[in-house]
Amino acid sequence: MDKDLIGMCGTYCGVCEWKEKTNCPGCQKSKGQPFWGKCSIASCSIEKGFSHCGHCTSVPCEKLIDAYNDEEHGDNGERLINLKNWADGKDMFLKLRTINTKDR
């Protein structure tokens, strides 16, 4: 696992389908401004001096909860598990299984 590809929100950028298509360097190297624009979650993490949200005592905060529950880009808890693993020093990740709105 490449630590430069750890997404601050718990996504692992190394398996993102858009990384290659858009030549995105990932969350860490883009400093929270990936191919789609400025990320408020990454900005918060950077302002607090964290490499990812797993180091924050407020996890999961309202911003993360909103992202995790997003109908189009939400997940089934994988990002939160990733953040906890990374904060514990584990070099592993779960790939996101996007929420299907039918599952709600």
Buried (B, 14 or more C-beta within 10 A) or exposed (E): EEEEBBBBBBBBBBEBEEBEEEEBBBBBEBBBBBBEEEBEBBBBBBEEEBBBBBBBEEBBBEBBEEBBEEEEEBBBBBBBBBBEBBBEEEEEBBEBEBBEEEEE
